[in-house]
Amino acid sequence: MNIDQYLPVLLFILVGASVGILPLALGYFLGPNRPDAAKNSPYECGFEAFEDARMKFDVRYYLVAILFILFDLEIAFLLPWAVSLQEVGLAGFAAVVIFLAILVVGFAYEWKKGALDWE
């Protein structure tokens, strides 16, 4: 095994790590650190904090976010198929039609269950 082949990779890793770590270390050690009560107090648009930052959110926000990510990623799978449509032929077209049918059935199920309603 010749180590000369790995030298550029090792050099790239060292330079990348130093570019990432060196400014953070310099700022930590050379930067001013004078905390006081005003700097450590919670700040919320000029007002004192009147609620806990860990308040509960409605589960519908999370559900809509998860559904958006799910359907967005599934739609993103269509781009490679559209680019290579000529090469995949009829078998590729049939696979995408089945994929889209499953996607539509899942979307209709979520719609029927009321997962997309805000009320």
N, C-alpha and C positions, 0 to 999 in steps of 0.2 A: 504494500500500500504506500503510495507516494503522497506525502503530506503537502507537497507543492500544489497539488490540484485543489486542496481545500483552503489554501491561504487566502484567495479572494473572498470566499464565503466567510471565513473567520474575520477578515478585515472589515467586511460589510457589517457583520453583527456587532463588532466592537465600535465602529463609528456610529452606527445607529443607536446603540445603547448609550454611548457618551453624549450624543446630541439630545437624547431624551432625558438623561439623568443629570447631566452637568448643569443646565440652567436651573433645574429645581433645587439642586444642592447649593448652588451659588445664591439663589434667592433666599433660601432658608438660613444660610449662615451669615450672609452679608446684609440682608434686609433688616430694617428696623422692627423691633418687637416691643412695643410699648402699650400693652393692653390697659384699658381703664373701664370704669363702669359704663360709660356711654358707648364705647366700642363693643362691649360684650352684651349689651342689652338687645332684646329682640326688636327688629324694625319691620314695620309693615305699612308702607305708604305714608309715613309720617305719624301714624297712630300707634299707640301701645297695642300689643297683641291682645285681642279680646276673646279668642277661642284657642283651643288646643290645635296645634298643627296636625295632629293625628286624628282628625275628625273622620267619621265614617262616610264613605261615598255609597251611593246607590249601586246595587249590583248591575243595573242595566248599563251603566257606563262601561264596565268591564266586559259585559256580554257583547255589546255593540263593537267594542274595540277588538275583541277576539274574533268576532264574525268578520269584521273588516279585514283583519290580517289574513284570516283563512281564505276568504274569497279573493283577496288581492293576490295572494301567492298562487292560488290556483289559476287565476287569469295570467299571471306572469309566466306560467308554463306554456302558454299558447304562443309566445313570441318565437321560441326556437322552432316550433312546429311550423309557424307561418313562414319563417325564413327558409326552411328546408322542405317545403311542400313538394317541390318537383322531385326530390330524391326519395322521399318516403313512399310515394305512390299510393295505391288504393288501401293497402294494409295500414299505413300511417293515418290516412284519412279516416278509416273506420275506427281506429283506436281513439282519435281525437273526438269523433262523434260520440263514442261511448263515454269518454271522459266528460264531455260537455253535458251529456244526458244525466250523468250522475251529479254533476254540479247543479244543474237546474232542479233536479229532484231534491237535493239538499237545501237549495235556496227556497223552494216552495214549501218544504217542511218547516224551515225556520220562520217563514212568513206566516204559515198557518198556525203555528204554535204561539205567535205573537211576540217573538223575540225581537222584532224590529219596531214594535210599538213603544211609544214613550209614555203612554198613559196607564 
